[in-house]
Amino acid sequence: MKRRSWTNWFGNQTCQPDQLHYPEYESQVQDIVRSAARDGLDVRVVGGGHSLPPVVNTDGVLIDLANLTSSVRVDAHSQTATVSAGVKLSAIFDPLWEAGLALKNMGELAESTIAGAVSTGAHGTGLTLQCTSASMIAARLVTANGEVLEVSADRNSELLKAAQVSVGMLGVFTEITLGVTSYYDLEERSALMTVDEVIDRWDELVEGHRHFSFYYIATPAAGEAFAAQLTHLPAGVTDACYATIIDAVDPAAPLTVDKDGHVRRDRMNRILTIEFDPNYRETEYAVPAEIGKETFLQLRQMLLTNHPGYAYPVNVRFVAGDEAFLSAYNGGPKVVFSVSDHPSAPWTSVLKDAEKLFQQRGGLPHWGKEHTLLRHTAAALFPGFHRFQKIRRELDPEGIFLNAHLREIFG
């Protein structure tokens, strides 16, 4: 197959694989992997292309699962959904709802593929709500020898913990089974709050609602940028928080509107997903919840003191813990800080300072966001790093599912 070019959603990563495949069946995935192994070529898989680091880039074989036979099998009795790995989250909302079901939680991007969201640890917010990866209870995985491995806690709990956040390093997912829940509506309320109010009410806001998050607006420039997205945000906002609380509600209950608040109500996926342009670069770290408030205040001080011209709001969210070896939320709950900057901004400015602070606080990175981890830092930060490595080497002794970026950490 002739060489082609691939570029991610953000436009910051491009590669020219030797081969680009669009398999329609699992057996074709097996053949592609076997052929690549024989030829000594790396194999990477593309999902929605929403990762900022070069996790997909390869000059070997790139597999796009977009054409993989689409299947969404919903079991209302067991509350599970078994989905082809290349299916996008947006394609499963209606089948779930029609069966009286919904995802337990989700991140903001509805166009992420199931495999991509699981593999990188995509998440929403909510102190008692786990990331998407933790919802994966079973999967079919094509490994380096071309065989299909069935993954589940019943078969091998260690393998499941490795596979739940594996960044495509164990093989190619062809099918994933998610644990889901009864469907529900959400009511979202957003309002501008002072930093002091958020700090004083931190525990109440975090623990008293299904979902809580806030954007910290450090500077006038950040306030202007945020106001361009939210027309109801007043002008001149600085050193303040735009907070959002979301709770499950009875769809039949009347909508009540606070005079100073912004309120929305709808199906869970319509509230939790948003559309935005990929006009930024970003690092994201999860720190232990018990030091989340302290870490926020340190980040605030760093931005106000060292980066007075910083023009992006910082997103602060909360995620329940899980047991996946490479999950940023392993050992949680965690407070998650997403720090963005202009696509052309140098890493050596805000993002580098933020990462240094988060790593000093024991923070773990999101694999789909920018970071500077190498093998020694990853091994020190992730408690399950060596357990993951043992399983990875057993399944892929030649490392065909690694690329140059991942070899620096896991090779």
Sequence and secondary structure as in RCSB ss.txt:
>XXXX:A:sequence
MKRRSWTNWFGNQTCQPDQLHYPEYESQVQDIVRSAARDGLDVRVVGGGHSLPPVVNTDGVLIDLANLTSSVRVD
AHSQTATVSAGVKLSAIFDPLWEAGLALKNMGELAESTIAGAVSTGAHGTGLTLQCTSASMIAARLVTANGEVLE
VSADRNSELLKAAQVSVGMLGVFTEITLGVTSYYDLEERSALMTVDEVIDRWDELVEGHRHFSFYYIATPAAGEA
FAAQLTHLPAGVTDACYATIIDAVDPAAPLTVDKDGHVRRDRMNRILTIEFDPNYRETEYAVPAEIGKETFLQLR
QMLLTNHPGYAYPVNVRFVAGDEAFLSAYNGGPKVVFSVSDHPSAPWTSVLKDAEKLFQQRGGLPHWGKEHTLLR
HTAAALFPGFHRFQKIRRELDPEGIFLNAHLREIFG
>XXXX:A:secstr
     EE TTSS EE  SEEE  SSHHHHHHHHHHHHHHT  EEEESS   SSSSS  SSEEEEGGGS   EEEE
TTTTEEEEETT BGGGTHHHHHHTTEE S   S TTSBHHHHHHHT    BTT   GGGGEEEEEEE TTS EEE
EETTT HHHHHHHHT TT S EEEEEEEE EE  EEEEEEEEEEHHHHHHTHHHHHHSSSEEEEEEE SHHHHHH
HHHH TTS TT  SEEEEEEEEEE TTS     TTSEEEEEEHHHHH        EEEEEEEEGGGHHHHHHHHH
HHHHHH TT  S EEEEEE  B  TT TTBT  EEEEEEEE TTS TTTHHHHHHHHHHHTT EE TTS     H
HHHHHH TTHHHHHHHHHHH TT TT  HHHHHHH 
